Amino acid sequence: MESNRVDDNKLIALIALLASCLIVVSVLFGMTYYSDVRGQNPQHLDIKSCYIKE
């Protein structure tokens, strides 16, 4: 009966690890997305800077 308890603990630990990784990835994605959306201002965007100057 003891080995069954150890297997359950390993399964719970694995699920907790995967859930915490999912939370971290979601938070990092959200921070990146919101900083990108908030950081771009169309009035300050220089569209001519990507062309070769002659």
Phi and psi restraints in degrees (range 20) as a CNS / XPLOR table:
assign (resid 1 and name C) (resid 2 and name N)
       (resid 2 and name CA) (resid 2 and name C) 1.0 -68.6 20.0 2
assign (resid 2 and name N) (resid 2 and name CA)
       (resid 2 and name C) (resid 3 and name N) 1.0 -37.3 20.0 2
assign (resid 2 and name C) (resid 3 and name N)
       (resid 3 and name CA) (resid 3 and name C) 1.0 -66.9 20.0 2
assign (resid 3 and name N) (resid 3 and name CA)
       (resid 3 and name C) (resid 4 and name N) 1.0 -30.1 20.0 2
assign (resid 3 and name C) (resid 4 and name N)
       (resid 4 and name CA) (resid 4 and name C) 1.0 -67.2 20.0 2
assign (resid 4 and name N) (resid 4 and name CA)
       (resid 4 and name C) (resid 5 and name N) 1.0 -37.2 20.0 2
assign (resid 4 and name C) (resid 5 and name N)
       (resid 5 and name CA) (resid 5 and name C) 1.0 -67.3 20.0 2
assign (resid 5 and name N) (resid 5 and name CA)
       (resid 5 and name C) (resid 6 and name N) 1.0 -38.7 20.0 2
assign (resid 5 and name C) (resid 6 and name N)
       (resid 6 and name CA) (resid 6 and name C) 1.0 -66.4 20.0 2
assign (resid 6 and name N) (resid 6 and name CA)
       (resid 6 and name C) (resid 7 and name N) 1.0 -39.6 20.0 2
assign (resid 6 and name C) (resid 7 and name N)
       (resid 7 and name CA) (resid 7 and name C) 1.0 -63.8 20.0 2
assign (resid 7 and name N) (resid 7 and name CA)
       (resid 7 and name C) (resid 8 and name N) 1.0 -38.8 20.0 2
assign (resid 7 and name C) (resid 8 and name N)
       (resid 8 and name CA) (resid 8 and name C) 1.0 -65.3 20.0 2
assign (resid 8 and name N) (resid 8 and name CA)
       (resid 8 and name C) (resid 9 and name N) 1.0 -40.1 20.0 2
assign (resid 8 and name C) (resid 9 and name N)
       (resid 9 and name CA) (resid 9 and name C) 1.0 -65.9 20.0 2
assign (resid 9 and name N) (resid 9 and name CA)
       (resid 9 and name C) (resid 10 and name N) 1.0 -38.6 20.0 2
assign (resid 9 and name C) (resid 10 and name N)
       (resid 10 and name CA) (resid 10 and name C) 1.0 -66.1 20.0 2
assign (resid 10 and name N) (resid 10 and name CA)
       (resid 10 and name C) (resid 11 and name N) 1.0 -39.2 20.0 2
assign (resid 10 and name C) (resid 11 and name N)
       (resid 11 and name CA) (resid 11 and name C) 1.0 -66.2 20.0 2
assign (resid 11 and name N) (resid 11 and name CA)
       (resid 11 and name C) (resid 12 and name N) 1.0 -42.1 20.0 2
assign (resid 11 and name C) (resid 12 and name N)
       (resid 12 and name CA) (resid 12 and name C) 1.0 -65.2 20.0 2
assign (resid 12 and name N) (resid 12 and name CA)
       (resid 12 and name C) (resid 13 and name N) 1.0 -40.1 20.0 2
assign (resid 12 and name C) (resid 13 and name N)
       (resid 13 and name CA) (resid 13 and name C) 1.0 -65.1 20.0 2
assign (resid 13 and name N) (resid 13 and name CA)
       (resid 13 and name C) (resid 14 and name N) 1.0 -38.9 20.0 2
assign (resid 13 and name C) (resid 14 and name N)
       (resid 14 and name CA) (resid 14 and name C) 1.0 -66.7 20.0 2
assign (resid 14 and name N) (resid 14 and name CA)
       (resid 14 and name C) (resid 15 and name N) 1.0 -42.4 20.0 2
assign (resid 14 and name C) (resid 15 and name N)
       (resid 15 and name CA) (resid 15 and name C) 1.0 -64.6 20.0 2
assign (resid 15 and name N) (resid 15 and name CA)
       (resid 15 and name C) (resid 16 and name N) 1.0 -40.7 20.0 2
assign (resid 15 and name C) (resid 16 and name N)
       (resid 16 and name CA) (resid 16 and name C) 1.0 -64.9 20.0 2
assign (resid 16 and name N) (resid 16 and name CA)
       (resid 16 and name C) (resid 17 and name N) 1.0 -39.7 20.0 2
assign (resid 16 and name C) (resid 17 and name N)
       (resid 17 and name CA) (resid 17 and name C) 1.0 -64.7 20.0 2
assign (resid 17 and name N) (resid 17 and name CA)
       (resid 17 and name C) (resid 18 and name N) 1.0 -44.1 20.0 2
assign (resid 17 and name C) (resid 18 and name N)
       (resid 18 and name CA) (resid 18 and name C) 1.0 -66.0 20.0 2
assign (resid 18 and name N) (resid 18 and name CA)
       (resid 18 and name C) (resid 19 and name N) 1.0 -38.3 20.0 2
assign (resid 18 and name C) (resid 19 and name N)
       (resid 19 and name CA) (resid 19 and name C) 1.0 -66.2 20.0 2
assign (resid 19 and name N) (resid 19 and name CA)
       (resid 19 and name C) (resid 20 and name N) 1.0 -40.4 20.0 2
assign (resid 19 and name C) (resid 20 and name N)
       (resid 20 and name CA) (resid 20 and name C) 1.0 -68.3 20.0 2
assign (resid 20 and name N) (resid 20 and name CA)
       (resid 20 and name C) (resid 21 and name N) 1.0 -36.3 20.0 2
assign (resid 20 and name C) (resid 21 and name N)
       (resid 21 and name CA) (resid 21 and name C) 1.0 -64.0 20.0 2
assign (resid 21 and name N) (resid 21 and name CA)
       (resid 21 and name C) (resid 22 and name N) 1.0 -40.6 20.0 2
assign (resid 21 and name C) (resid 22 and name N)
       (resid 22 and name CA) (resid 22 and name C) 1.0 -63.3 20.0 2
assign (resid 22 and name N) (resid 22 and name CA)
       (resid 22 and name C) (resid 23 and name N) 1.0 -40.0 20.0 2
assign (resid 22 and name C) (resid 23 and name N)
       (resid 23 and name CA) (resid 23 and name C) 1.0 -65.5 20.0 2
assign (resid 23 and name N) (resid 23 and name CA)
       (resid 23 and name C) (resid 24 and name N) 1.0 -43.6 20.0 2
assign (resid 23 and name C) (resid 24 and name N)
       (resid 24 and name CA) (resid 24 and name C) 1.0 -63.9 20.0 2
assign (resid 24 and name N) (resid 24 and name CA)
       (resid 24 and name C) (resid 25 and name N) 1.0 -44.4 20.0 2
assign (resid 24 and name C) (resid 25 and name N)
       (resid 25 and name CA) (resid 25 and name C) 1.0 -64.8 20.0 2
assign (resid 25 and name N) (resid 25 and name CA)
       (resid 25 and name C) (resid 26 and name N) 1.0 -39.5 20.0 2
assign (resid 25 and name C) (resid 26 and name N)
       (resid 26 and name CA) (resid 26 and name C) 1.0 -65.0 20.0 2
assign (resid 26 and name N) (resid 26 and name CA)
       (resid 26 and name C) (resid 27 and name N) 1.0 -41.5 20.0 2
assign (resid 26 and name C) (resid 27 and name N)
       (resid 27 and name CA) (resid 27 and name C) 1.0 -65.8 20.0 2
assign (resid 27 and name N) (resid 27 and name CA)
       (resid 27 and name C) (resid 28 and name N) 1.0 -43.4 20.0 2
assign (resid 27 and name C) (resid 28 and name N)
       (resid 28 and name CA) (resid 28 and name C) 1.0 -64.4 20.0 2
assign (resid 28 and name N) (resid 28 and name CA)
       (resid 28 and name C) (resid 29 and name N) 1.0 -40.1 20.0 2
assign (resid 28 and name C) (resid 29 and name N)
       (resid 29 and name CA) (resid 29 and name C) 1.0 -64.1 20.0 2
assign (resid 29 and name N) (resid 29 and name CA)
       (resid 29 and name C) (resid 30 and name N) 1.0 -42.7 20.0 2
assign (resid 29 and name C) (resid 30 and name N)
       (resid 30 and name CA) (resid 30 and name C) 1.0 -63.4 20.0 2
assign (resid 30 and name N) (resid 30 and name CA)
       (resid 30 and name C) (resid 31 and name N) 1.0 -42.7 20.0 2
assign (resid 30 and name C) (resid 31 and name N)
       (resid 31 and name CA) (resid 31 and name C) 1.0 -63.3 20.0 2
assign (resid 31 and name N) (resid 31 and name CA)
       (resid 31 and name C) (resid 32 and name N) 1.0 -42.7 20.0 2
assign (resid 31 and name C) (resid 32 and name N)
       (resid 32 and name CA) (resid 32 and name C) 1.0 -65.1 20.0 2
assign (resid 32 and name N) (resid 32 and name CA)
       (resid 32 and name C) (resid 33 and name N) 1.0 -43.8 20.0 2
assign (resid 32 and name C) (resid 33 and name N)
       (resid 33 and name CA) (resid 33 and name C) 1.0 -64.0 20.0 2
assign (resid 33 and name N) (resid 33 and name CA)
       (resid 33 and name C) (resid 34 and name N) 1.0 -47.5 20.0 2
assign (resid 33 and name C) (resid 34 and name N)
       (resid 34 and name CA) (resid 34 and name C) 1.0 -69.5 20.0 2
assign (resid 34 and name N) (resid 34 and name CA)
       (resid 34 and name C) (resid 35 and name N) 1.0 -33.0 20.0 2
assign (resid 34 and name C) (resid 35 and name N)
       (resid 35 and name CA) (resid 35 and name C) 1.0 -70.8 20.0 2
assign (resid 35 and name N) (resid 35 and name CA)
       (resid 35 and name C) (resid 36 and name N) 1.0 -32.1 20.0 2
assign (resid 35 and name C) (resid 36 and name N)
       (resid 36 and name CA) (resid 36 and name C) 1.0 -71.7 20.0 2
assign (resid 36 and name N) (resid 36 and name CA)
       (resid 36 and name C) (resid 37 and name N) 1.0 -43.1 20.0 2
assign (resid 36 and name C) (resid 37 and name N)
       (resid 37 and name CA) (resid 37 and name C) 1.0 -68.4 20.0 2
assign (resid 37 and name N) (resid 37 and name CA)
       (resid 37 and name C) (resid 38 and name N) 1.0 -42.1 20.0 2
assign (resid 37 and name C) (resid 38 and name N)
       (resid 38 and name CA) (resid 38 and name C) 1.0 -76.2 20.0 2
assign (resid 38 and name N) (resid 38 and name CA)
       (resid 38 and name C) (resid 39 and name N) 1.0 -28.6 20.0 2
assign (resid 38 and name C) (resid 39 and name N)
       (resid 39 and name CA) (resid 39 and name C) 1.0 -77.6 20.0 2
assign (resid 39 and name N) (resid 39 and name CA)
       (resid 39 and name C) (resid 40 and name N) 1.0 -23.3 20.0 2
assign (resid 39 and name C) (resid 40 and name N)
       (resid 40 and name CA) (resid 40 and name C) 1.0 -89.1 20.0 2
assign (resid 40 and name N) (resid 40 and name CA)
       (resid 40 and name C) (resid 41 and name N) 1.0 127.2 20.0 2
assign (resid 40 and name C) (resid 41 and name N)
       (resid 41 and name CA) (resid 41 and name C) 1.0 -120.8 20.0 2
assign (resid 41 and name N) (resid 41 and name CA)
       (resid 41 and name C) (resid 42 and name N) 1.0 115.7 20.0 2
assign (resid 41 and name C) (resid 42 and name N)
       (resid 42 and name CA) (resid 42 and name C) 1.0 -60.8 20.0 2
assign (resid 42 and name N) (resid 42 and name CA)
       (resid 42 and name C) (resid 43 and name N) 1.0 -26.0 20.0 2
assign (resid 42 and name C) (resid 43 and name N)
       (resid 43 and name CA) (resid 43 and name C) 1.0 -71.7 20.0 2
assign (resid 43 and name N) (resid 43 and name CA)
       (resid 43 and name C) (resid 44 and name N) 1.0 -29.9 20.0 2
assign (resid 43 and name C) (resid 44 and name N)
       (resid 44 and name CA) (resid 44 and name C) 1.0 -94.1 20.0 2
assign (resid 44 and name N) (resid 44 and name CA)
       (resid 44 and name C) (resid 45 and name N) 1.0 4.5 20.0 2
assign (resid 44 and name C) (resid 45 and name N)
       (resid 45 and name CA) (resid 45 and name C) 1.0 -83.2 20.0 2
assign (resid 45 and name N) (resid 45 and name CA)
       (resid 45 and name C) (resid 46 and name N) 1.0 121.4 20.0 2
assign (resid 45 and name C) (resid 46 and name N)
       (resid 46 and name CA) (resid 46 and name C) 1.0 -95.0 20.0 2
assign (resid 46 and name N) (resid 46 and name CA)
       (resid 46 and name C) (resid 47 and name N) 1.0 103.6 20.0 2
assign (resid 46 and name C) (resid 47 and name N)
       (resid 47 and name CA) (resid 47 and name C) 1.0 -78.4 20.0 2
assign (resid 47 and name N) (resid 47 and name CA)
       (resid 47 and name C) (resid 48 and name N) 1.0 -15.5 20.0 2
assign (resid 47 and name C) (resid 48 and name N)
       (resid 48 and name CA) (resid 48 and name C) 1.0 -85.3 20.0 2
assign (resid 48 and name N) (resid 48 and name CA)
       (resid 48 and name C) (resid 49 and name N) 1.0 -7.8 20.0 2
assign (resid 48 and name C) (resid 49 and name N)
       (resid 49 and name CA) (resid 49 and name C) 1.0 -73.0 20.0 2
assign (resid 49 and name N) (resid 49 and name CA)
       (resid 49 and name C) (resid 50 and name N) 1.0 -14.9 20.0 2
assign (resid 49 and name C) (resid 50 and name N)
       (resid 50 and name CA) (resid 50 and name C) 1.0 -89.0 20.0 2
assign (resid 50 and name N) (resid 50 and name CA)
       (resid 50 and name C) (resid 51 and name N) 1.0 -5.3 20.0 2
assign (resid 50 and name C) (resid 51 and name N)
       (resid 51 and name CA) (resid 51 and name C) 1.0 -92.1 20.0 2
assign (resid 51 and name N) (resid 51 and name CA)
       (resid 51 and name C) (resid 52 and name N) 1.0 154.4 20.0 2
assign (resid 51 and name C) (resid 52 and name N)
       (resid 52 and name CA) (resid 52 and name C) 1.0 -74.9 20.0 2
assign (resid 52 and name N) (resid 52 and name CA)
       (resid 52 and name C) (resid 53 and name N) 1.0 128.8 20.0 2
assign (resid 52 and name C) (resid 53 and name N)
       (resid 53 and name CA) (resid 53 and name C) 1.0 -82.9 20.0 2
assign (resid 53 and name N) (resid 53 and name CA)
       (resid 53 and name C) (resid 54 and name N) 1.0 135.8 20.0 2
